[in-house]
Amino acid sequence: MSKVLVQTYFKKDLMPQLKKRLEIAGSQSFVTIGVHEKEGSSNKKNSDGQLKVIDVATFHEFGTTTIPERSFIRANDKENFQKYKNMIREIKDKIIFENMTIKQGLGLLGEQIRADIQAKIRSGIAPELEESTIRRKGSSIPLIDTGQLINSIIYKIGGGK
């Protein structure tokens, strides 16, 4: 009986799209974007000793008692939420109706978000640096000193087939 319902509601030429939708729904693929443990575990040299890049990222993303919050991941997501939502919709359609793979789609999304996070950092994030920090670094742009942090922002695709 269910075969009759499927044949009634879906034309035979739409079956590949339905199959693709089911594949997407059942996929365990995902993309993560940010400073990952492996890339963030390298040491960032400073006058106080050694800090891991992932620690520096966390301190600035959330703030500490002595370091003000300069969110570059959460703030980027908030600013670009609708853009990413639209991009996901477009990618989903390309996976269903064209020949894009799930991993290719996740790669496009990951690359876009990574680039946006890096652009946010390059644009300068409030609050401004203290004069002593500017003199020490030789720059007034927060979160950019040696380039280790910005270059540690990557995306990784996981799961799936």
Residue pairs with C-beta under 8 A, 6 or more apart in sequence:
10 18
17 96
17 97
20 95
20 96
20 97
21 96
23 102
24 92
24 95
24 96
24 102
27 102
27 159
27 160
27 161
28 159
28 160
29 102
29 103
29 106
29 157
29 158
29 159
29 160
29 161
30 106
30 157
30 158
30 159
30 160
31 106
31 107
31 109
31 110
31 155
31 156
31 157
31 158
32 110
32 155
32 156
32 158
33 73
33 110
33 113
33 114
33 117
33 153
33 154
33 155
34 57
34 73
34 117
34 153
34 154
35 53
35 54
35 57
35 149
35 152
35 153
35 154
36 54
36 152
36 154
36 156
37 54
39 53
39 152
39 154
40 52
40 53
40 54
40 55
40 57
40 152
41 52
41 53
41 54
42 52
42 53
42 148
42 152
43 50
43 51
43 52
43 53
44 50
44 51
44 52
44 53
44 56
44 146
44 148
44 149
45 146
47 136
53 148
53 149
53 152
54 152
56 148
56 149
57 149
57 152
59 67
60 67
60 69
60 70
60 71
60 72
60 142
60 143
60 149
61 69
61 70
61 71
61 72
61 73
61 74
62 69
62 71
63 69
63 70
68 127
70 125
70 126
70 127
70 142
70 143
71 125
72 117
72 120
72 121
72 125
72 143
73 117
75 120
75 125
76 113
76 116
76 117
76 120
77 84
77 113
79 120
80 113
80 116
84 109
84 112
84 113
87 108
87 109
87 112
88 109
91 100
91 105
91 106
91 108
91 109
92 105
94 100
94 105
95 101
95 102
95 105
102 160
103 157
103 160
106 157
107 155
107 157
110 155
110 156
110 157
111 155
113 155
114 153
114 154
114 155
117 153
118 150
118 153
121 143
121 144
121 149
121 150
121 153
122 141
122 144
122 150
124 140
124 141
124 142
125 142
125 143
126 142
127 142
128 140
128 142
129 137
129 140
129 141
129 142
134 140
137 145
139 145
143 149
143 150
144 150
